[in-house]
Amino acid sequence: MPAIHTLSKLFLETREHTENLCKPLEIEDYVVQPIVDVSPPKWHLGHTSWFFEEFILKPHKPKYQIFNDDFAFVFNSYYENVGKRVLRTDRGNLSRPSVAKVYEYRKHVTNAMKEFLALGVSQEIEEILLIGIHHEKQHQELLITDIKYILGNNPLLPKYNDSFLENPNQDFEQEWIEMDEGIYEIGHNKPAEFCYDNELNRHKVYLQKYKISNKLVTNSEYLEFIEAGGYTDFNLWHAEGLDWVKTNNIKSPMYWHTIDGKWHQYTLQGLRELDLEAPLAHISYYEAFAYAQWKKCRLPTEFEWESAQDTFDWGTRWEWTESAYLPYPGYAKAPGAIGEYNGKFMVNQKVLRGGSVATSEKHTRPTYRNFFQTNLRWQFTGLRLAK
């Protein structure tokens, strides 16, 4: 566990970075919720403050003054142990509290935390603090991807800023990395470093011999799949995936547009011609699976990915795997609300590995297990082939 002064510094850096991410926004952008999976930026700002207030300040800081008694109802996300909350679908209806009031709330919580941490705290509170910091880092990534969805579905396709680099090219040739058959160890094994409970316990898995690509699939490679009729070839798709394609009239990755016969992509810098050499992004598991089938390959399991990850570059796209999101051997949920953080979602989801261009610094590692439903693609999701 890092020393408390190091954690305090990380806490303050994290709080500041969240607010910096919102600086390019206009006031009207803060409250928009186009779909259920996308939360308004204002809600993220409040929720990440509520977490520290609810789990640290209220139970542990003597004489702490709650900023507003209604905010627990407004900014709780899914913690049943804590009490009632605004329905997720209704977050975009929160014209009040105002953006200014939410920033006041953030300042109130941050200042109270600074005072509290300066006095020294127990190891138990340090552990909750570290979860809270990484919880806010998760929401920083969600802020970026939610903002992209909000602006990318505005008819004017406005830009967010000029500096966010979301399409770094892979400047190397594609190769197949050969991995031997054998027993590999999976899971977090560095007690001094942070991890979530779903990365525990470390355990052994047996893997057959396999090959994994050193390179993510690019836009140009996926364009070949589209032009070959990949979205209409039922042989490539799961039945559920094909239903999703037909029901939603899916013909390309999210944010791709054809204009005067040319492919364009909405980016955080606005609409741009499609960068053919950039890693593919914003695809569902269904699309990743179908493309792999078309290439006569497959997606790696999360265990294959983790066992091979030190042989290739990763971190620009969350990579779909063929693994269901399930507990590791010996996994046990923590008691109370903190135990709701991961365990209750271990059903009907696929694991993604690696992190993305939107993942905050000091927040990813080889054992990190992200997870989403198979149809979702508003995150920077891509794929790496295996065979």
N, C-alpha and C positions, 0 to 999 in steps of 0.2 A: 504494500500500500504506500503510495507517495506521501511525503511529509505534508502536513496540513497547509503550510505556506505555499507549497507547490500546487496543491489542490485549489487553494483560494485564488491563486493567479490564473489557473486554468478556468475556474468558474467565471472570473471577471472577463477573461478573454472571450469565452464562449458567449456570455451575455452581450458583449459589445458586437461580436460578429453577427449575431442574429439580427440586431438592429441595423447594422451596415447593409445586410442583404436587402432590407426594405427601403433603403434610401432612394433607389431609382424609381420607386412607385409614386403614382399620383394618389391622392387621397381616395379617389373613387375605386382604385384597384383593391383596396384593403378588405372589402366586404363581399366580393364576388365569389359565388360558389356554383360553377357551371354544372358539375355532376357530383354525386355523393362521395366519390373517392377524393375529390379535391376540396380542401378546406380553405376558407378565406385567410389571407395573411394575418389579418387582425386576430383571428382565433388562435393561430399558431403563437403569436406574441403573448396572448393571455394564457394559453394552456401551459406553455413552458415556464411561466411564472407561477401558476397554480401548483405545479408539481412540487416546487421547492416550498411553497407556503403550506401545502397540505401534508407533506411527508416529513418536513424538517422543522419549519418555523412553528406551526400550530402545536405539535406535540412536544417540542423540545425547547423552544425559546421562552423563558419566563416573561410573562406580561406582554407577549406579542399582541399587537393590535391588528386584527384582520382588516384589510383594506376595504372590502365590501362583502357583506354577508351573502349577496346573490352570486358572487363570482365563482364559487365552488360549483353551483348549478350550471353556470354558463360555460365554464372551461374544463370541467371533467370530461374525459374522452370516453373511456369504456370501463372504468373501475367500479364494479358493482359493490365492492366492499365499502366504498367511500360514500355512496348515496346517489340520489337522483341526478339527472343531467339532461341538458338539451339534446334532443335527437340529432344524430349526425347530419341527417338530411336538412335540418333547420338552421345550420350554422350560418348560412348566407342570409337568413332573415334577421340577423342581429345588427340592425342599424344602430342600436344602443347596446352596450356602452360605446361611446365614441372612440375613435382612434386615439385622440388626445388622452382620454381617460385610461385607456389600456396602457399607453406609455407611462402614465403616472403610476399605474399599478406595477409595471415592470420596475420602475425606479424605487418604489416603496419596498418591493420584495428584495431587490438587489442590495439596497442599503441595509435592510434588516439582516440579510445573510452576511454581509461584510462585518457588521457588528458582532453577530453571533459567532462567526468563524474566528474572529480575532481573539476570542476568549479561550479557544481550544475546545476540541470536541472528542467524543469517544470514537473508538474504531467502528462501532456500529453505525454511528452517524456519518463517519467518513465514507463508509461503503454505500450508504444511501445517497450521499452527495455525489459520489462518482457515477452512480447510476443516473442521477439527475442531470449531470453534465453531459453524459453520453446520450441520454434521452433528448436533450436540447440539440445536440449535434445531429441526431436522427431527424429532428424537425427542421433543421437548417437545410438538409437535403430535400425534405418534403416541401419546404418553402420555395426552393428553386424550381422544382418540378411542378408544383402547383401554380406558381407564377407563370411558368411557361405555358401551362394549359390555359390559364385565364387569358393571357395575352394572345396565345396562338389560336384561340377560338373567338377573339374579337375580330369583326369583319375587316378592320383596318390593319390587322397583323402588326401591331406596334412592336418596336424593339424594347428590350429590357435595359441593356447597356451595351457598350462597345467592347468590353474587356473580357467577358466570360467566354473561355475557349472550350467549346463542347465537342469539337470534331478534330482532335489531334490525330494525324496520320501515323500509321505504323510503317516506319522506314526500314523494313527488312523483308526478306523473301519468306514465303510460306514453307514450313517444313513440318514433318511428322516426327514427334518425339516418341520414342519407343520406351514403354514401361514394362518391366519384367513381372511375370507372375509371382505372387508371394503374399506375405502378410505385412500389412502396413498399419501404423498407429494413427488414429484420427482423434481430433479434439484438442482443446486448449491444454497446454502443459507448462505455462509460465505463471506461477502463482503471484509473482510481483507485478504482473501486468493485468489490466482490466479485461474481462470478457463477460458476456451474458451467460445466464444459466443454461441456455440451450446449446452452448458449446461444450458442455460438460456431460458425462465424464469421459476422459480419454479412454479409448478402447481400441482393440485390434479388429481389422477387417481383412478378409482374404479377397484378393483381386486376381482375375485372370489377366493374362498378357494383353496389353492394349496399346493403341497409339492415340496421341492427342495433338491437335494442331498448336503450333507456337503462336498462331496469329488468329485474331478475331475475324469473323466473316465481314467483308466490306460492303458498302453500298453497291458497288459495281457488280459484285458477285450476286447479291440479292436481286439486282435489276435483271440479271439473266434468268433467274427463277421466275420473275414476274412475266418477262417477255416470252418465256417458254410455256406460259399458261398454268403456272404453278397454283394459282388461286382457284382454278376450275378443275384441276385433276383430282378427283375424289380418292384416287388410290394413295395419295400422299398424306391424307388427313385422318386424324381420329374422327369418328362420327360426330362427337360433340364439337370438335373444332370446325368441321365443315358446316354444321348448323349455325355456329357463331359467324362464320364468313358470310353465309347466305342471309341470315337474319339482319346483320349489320352492314351488308353490302361492302365488305372489306375487299379492297383491291391493291393495297399497298400499306407500308408502315405508317403509323401515325405521323402527321406533320408533312407528309409528301404531297405535292400538288403538281399537276401537269398544266403548264401555261405555254400556249403557242407551240405545243408539241415537245416541250422540254420539261424535264423533271426539276422541280424546285423543292426546297425544304424550309419549313419555318424553323428558325433558330432564335436564340435569345438576342441576336443582333438583327432580327427581322427576317424577312423572306430572302433567301439566297438560292442561287443555282446549286443543285445537289452536288456535293463534293463526293465524287465517285470513289476516291481512295480512303475516305473516312470509315471508321468502324460503324457498322449498322447499329441503329438504335431504335427504341420505341416499338418493339415487336412483342407480341404475346408468346406464351409458351406454345400455343397451337401453331403459330407461324414458324417458330424455331424448330419444332418437331417436323413440320412438313418440309421445310428447306433441307433439313438433315436427311430426310427420306429421299428427297430429290437427288441429293448428292451421293446417295447410297452409303451414307454414314449414319451417325447417331449423335445424340447429346451425351456428354460424359455424366456419370453419376457424381454426386458431390464428393464421394470418397476418392474417385479417380482424379477429380479436379484437385482436391487438397493434397493428394499424394504426389502430384506432378507440378504443383504451382510454382515451386522454386526453379523450374526449368523454362519458364516463359514469363513475359511481362503481363501484368494484369492491373486493373484499377481504373480503366476508362469507361467500362460498361459493366453493369450487373449481368452476369452470365447465367442464363437458364441452365439448369441441370435436369437430369432424368430422375432425380430423387424426390420422393414425397417428403414433406416436412413432418418428421416424426421425432420422438424423444430418443436420445442416446441411452444405452444401457445404464441403469441405475439413476436415471434422471428423477429428480424430485422437485416439485414446485415449492417455492418459499411460502410461508404462511401469510395470510392476509392479502392486501391489495397488491403488493410488490409481486406476489406469486401470479398475478394476472398478466404480467408483462409479456410473457411468451407462451407459457404452457397451454393456455386456453385456445390458441390459434393452431394447434397441431392437428389440423384436419383439412382435407380438400385444398391443400396448397402445395406448390412446388418450391424447392430450395433454389436460391440464386447465390452465386459466389462472386467475390472479387472487388466490389465497390464500383463507383462511377466518377465521372468528372464532377458530379454534384456532391459527392461524399466529402464531408468536412475533414480537415487535417486531424491526425491523431485519433481517427475513429474506425479504421479498418485494419484487418489482420488476416492471415491465411485461414484461420478457423471460423471467421465471421459467417453466420448463416442468416442471410436475408430470406424472406419468404413472401410470396404473393399468390393470389388466385391466377388460374391459367389464362384468363381472358385479359388481364390488365397489362397496359403498355405505356402508361404516362410517365413511368420512370425511364431512365437511360438503360434500357434492357437490350442486350444483344446475345450473341452465341459464339461458342467455340466448338468445333467439330471433334468427334472422336470416332474411332473404329477399332 
